[in-house]
């Protein structure tokens, strides 16, 4: 695949983002561990965690402008 420009571009992105991806996954695992078992939702510092009925936790980024507007 060394002759393919697309492969080279994607391989470069994969290699340069790998460490950040692993850091991201570690942070998600730690956030899940910090969320109380009985909580359905946790919000803080621009992140919302939601627990599904099956117990899976998903994360959303909150819009900073909307968050500030709600406080005013």
N, C-alpha and C positions, 0 to 999 in steps of 0.2 A: 504494500500500500504506500510505499515511499513516493510513488509517482503522482499520487492524488493530492491536490492542493486542499480539498475539503477535509480529507483524512488528517493532513498535517495541521490544519487550523483547529480542528476539533480535538486532536491529540494534545495540542499545546494548551488549549483551554482546560482540558481534563487534568493535565499535569499541574498547571498553575493554580487551579481551584481546589485540588484534592485536600490540602491541609486545612483550608477554610471550611470545606464541607465536613471534615471530621470534627472540627471545633464546633460547628453548628449542631451536629448530631449529639455531641457530648453535652452541649448547653440544653438541648431539648430534653435529654434524659435527666439532667439535673433539675430542670424546671418541673418535670413530671414528678420527680421524687419530692419536691418541695410542696406540691399541691396536696392539701389534705384529702384523704380517701373519700370523705363524705361530701366534698365540695363539687358542685356541678360546674362552677365557673370561677376563674380567678383572673383578676385584671391588675396590671401594674407596669409602669415604665414603658408604656407603648405596646404591650403584648397582652392578648387575651387568650387564656386557655379554657377550653370547653371539654367536659367529659360527656361522652355519649352514654346511652343506656347500657351498652355492652361494656363500658368502662374504658374505652379508648379515649385518649386525650389528643385533641387537635389544637393548633395554635394559629392565631391570626395577628397580623400587625395592625395596630390602631392608627388612624389618621391623626397626626399630632394637632393639626388645626381644629378638627372636630372636637378633640378632647379638651382643648383650651376653650372653645366656644361653649361647651357644656358647663364649664366652671364659672363663666361670667354671669 
